[in-house]
């Protein structure tokens, strides 16, 4: 080896993984030997300074106490449970209301509502009442009496006589 | 892979380490605390921070002791915890820099590392202290990963495979980090020698 050691070769020396050739060069070359020695001393001084600083280091070990559950923790858990239930109820209510809202308020064409059927029945009943019961029906309904026809008056007197 | 790396760490060692962690954590701390402190001091370069992080490392290890499966030796496992904490510390310090910048606080100083007494003359001691300060300065300029492998290699004298197990890096990557760290240290030393 004619040239001086490279940066990598000095590192190999410091790590103790240099080849025989490198080691031989260090023995033969005073300049490289001086640099190699300089690096070794520097690293040794660094190591010794830390070791010296740590020599007196000794601290007693005290295991940490297991964390205690505070008294209010149970109450807080309960409160969270209540809050969750409340939120679930609210969400369910909103969903149900929205579903109900989507239903059509007017029946589809061709579908007759219950109220309309009831009106129809009442009208039919009104039309089909026999003439003999018309006066009674009027009495029951309490409606304004239409002007009585002679036939109605006759039928009414007949009813009274039967009683 | 870890079994291959740490071939010497057999089944019996693994069981013994697990049992010690669970039954006698006090002796684990006694046996490893200096080593963990050294690694952290080398990484964070602040005695108080290193001390706090050492305590925190053992606290973390205590909390996670039931998860130790023995893939690595106990020492390697503890060093890994310490390195992760040191990385977190560096991340927080980066944030601190901006906080300090706006608050005008200068922040914590670097470790006041003294040269071990060797019976040298006062001039030689001053020179050695300056040289050491230059190495520490060079170490301070390394990236956290480079600094970790540098400390594990040159302070703890761990092998490349052991460092790989402790840092989670590949042995080849560890070697690259070491080369770069050494080059940075050499560069710093040359600059220090040139300075009047």
Interface residues (C-beta under 8 A of the other chain):
Chain A: X7 X8 X10 X11 X14 X15 X38 X39 X42 X43 X45 X46 X47 X48 X49 X50 X51 X52 X53 X54 X55 X57 X58 X59 X61 X63 X64
Chain B: X25 X26 X29 X30 X33 X34 X37 X38 X41 X42 X47 X51 X54 X55 X58 X59 X62 X63 X111 X113 X114 X115 X116 X128 X131 X132 X135 X136 X139 X151 X153 X154 X155 X157 X160 X175 X178 X179 X182 X183 X185 X186 X189
